[in-house]
Amino acid sequence: MNPTAAMDCLKYRSIPASLNTPPYLGTSQTVHFQETFLVPKIPLTSTTEAAFFTVAGPSFFRAYSEPHHIDIDLVLYENNTQVAYQTSFNNEEALSYVVQPGSQYKLVIRYYHWFWTGGHDEDNACATHNLEAAIVPMTTQDLAQCTQDIMPGYSAIPTPTNQPFELTGSYRFSQGKTPIAYKIAVNVPAPLSAYFRAVITYDFVWDDLGLSLNLNNSKADPVIIGENNYNKNEIPSTILPPGKYVLTIYEPFDTSDTDLYELRGCVNFGLHVAIQLYDPAVDIDPNAAMCGPGLSLLPSTLNAEG
């Protein structure tokens, strides 16, 4: 491994062997973290890591890992019995479960490196993955349904012009028997392209959401999948070529699980979308709407999603 790659390894740490330690559940019954962890060296095709934990009272457990060129699977064991798992191939992984006091739990993370996916050679030995997880006492959840669903319209994003357009608002919907996949049209007329950015904020503990951008009426993989951050999923500033797209707000979790039926409630979230025409012949400052990937303004209230 070259010196630069070795230094990169030092920036990240491995999954903790126990969550009953600071800064996790060591001094609290609640934990919520989102962190970039080191992928362990994979001999041949696969390896595993595990994080053990116990809880003081009935609690809700949730974990999410975003898509990765290394195939990552999440499995939860209760007293050595598998009780929840997600094993999609090279896609995002999400699982949830109600954990109980008096049992020992083990979150197992399985890493698979298939030769056709690439990306784990000698110079890339310090691969990382994004993991968000939370454990929260059940007594903290407000399960009330929405008095009225409020969602942006399918045509809420207009055709882009040289003037930046921003859609910003607070929305909500009641969870049903199937995960939501709410679509908003994004049209970029030929021959020009457009700057585009979208951010959704939410309370990961109870209401995890994601963003994807797909070609309209296409069954192909998404053009862009949102990047996971703490209580936030974001499609960073990008230039979209001409085409008809749909921005999809979706739930990565299977809400049809009967064991989790009583956890369905009113999901509140914030949405910010910015779009502006990209014309190389016109001097346009995209920062007026785009603000750069990953940047956030100080919120005007802390009683908001995220």
Sequence and secondary structure as in RCSB ss.txt:
>XXXX:A:sequence
MNPTAAMDCLKYRSIPASLNTPPYLGTSQTVHFQETFLVPKIPLTSTTEAAFFTVAGPSFFRAYSEPHHIDIDLV
LYENNTQVAYQTSFNNEEALSYVVQPGSQYKLVIRYYHWFWTGGHDEDNACATHNLEAAIVPMTTQDLAQCTQDI
MPGYSAIPTPTNQPFELTGSYRFSQGKTPIAYKIAVNVPAPLSAYFRAVITYDFVWDDLGLSLNLNNSKADPVII
GENNYNKNEIPSTILPPGKYVLTIYEPFDTSDTDLYELRGCVNFGLHVAIQLYDPAVDIDPNAAMCGPGLSLLPS
TLNAEG
>XXXX:A:secstr
  HHHHHHHTT B   SBSSSTTTTSS S EEEEEEEE    STTEEEEEEEE  SS EEEEEEE   SSEEEEE
EEETTEEEEEE  TTS EEEEEEE TT  EEEEEEEE  TTT   SGGG   EEEEEEEEEEGGG      SS B
   TT S    SS EEEEEEEEEE  SS  EEEEEEEE TT EEEEEEEEE  TTT   EEEEEETT  S  SEE
 EEETTEEEEEEEEE SEEEEEEEE SS TT GGGGGG  EEEEEEEEEEEEE TTS   THHHH  TT     S
 SSS  
